[in-house]
Amino acid sequence: MKEENNGASKNKWSRIFRKKWFFPALYLTVAALLLSVVVWYQNVDNQVPDVADEQEQESDEYIPSSNDEDAEPVLDQQEVIQMPVVDQDQAEIVTKFYDYNAEQEDQEDSLVFYNNRYYQSTGIDIASATDETFDVVASLTGTVTEVKEDPLLGNVVVMTHDNDVTTYYASLDEVNVSADTDVEQGESVGTAGKNIFGKDNGMHVHFELRKDGNEVNPESFFNQSVASLDSVTDEESEASEDAVEDEQSDSAEEETDAPEEDNREEESDAPDEDAGAEDDALEDDTTDSDNASENE
């Protein structure tokens, strides 16, 4: 019986092998299995995190260090220049900065009359709308370098700041700071008062803004960063270069004009020499004729 069953099964498989579709179906099945294995392997590989990538991500993360303190001066340079008063809405600029390029009306408002003379203002005078005293605050964070009492300008406070910037506060009644002290922006410097030089403005503070020792118009730089004052240095350097070029061109023109003037002088002197020679010849002829007449 077993032999009959084995023979039947062999005949069955032989009949299957003889089918035309058997081997193509076998190839497709094997190919599908291989493709499934490849796809599965790729998905597993993508899900496994790369150790090198994790290390790079960790290195890119910001780690605070003690060197961050060195960044403070850079932030100070970006400080915005403020008007030296607490309430800007109640402040009024009664004297403007004298600008040679400004309109005539603005130039008239920037003149200070004192001792029967008009003086050009090198800063601005700020008064209160109520004509009362008010607190004067630091326009920028800096160090007080000078505190003095001037007979004409009243109490004066000078502060230095980063980027070669200086602020100047005059006509103060009370002074709340002392020399060699650091003052933060917005801290009280003193109170507005009166002085002899600007007595027509009543209760006020005189404020000046200087870059590299040169006065600039404070109104043009209020609410702007300290770095904006660098444009003043660039403009001054360009103006100085233009002045040097003008001087060089003027000197070159003078040098080219000088030989022409010398030639003209020589030409003007030549006729005089010829005229002198003619006069000498006439004198010689006259003496010869006189001698001849005497001999006769």
Secondary structure by P-SEA (a helix, b strand, c coil): caaaaaaaaaaaaaaaaaccaaaaaaaaaaaaaaaaaaaaaaaaaaacccaaaaaaaaaaccccccccccaaaaaaaabbbbcccccccccccccccccccccaaaaaaaccccccbbbbbcbbbbbbcccbbbbbcccccccccbbbbbccccbbbbbbbccbbbbbbccccccccccccccccccccbbbbccccccccccbbbbbbbccccccccccccccccccaaaaaaaaaaaaaaaaaaaaaaaaaaaaaaaaaaaaaaaaaaaaaaaaaaaaaaaaaaaaaaaaaaac
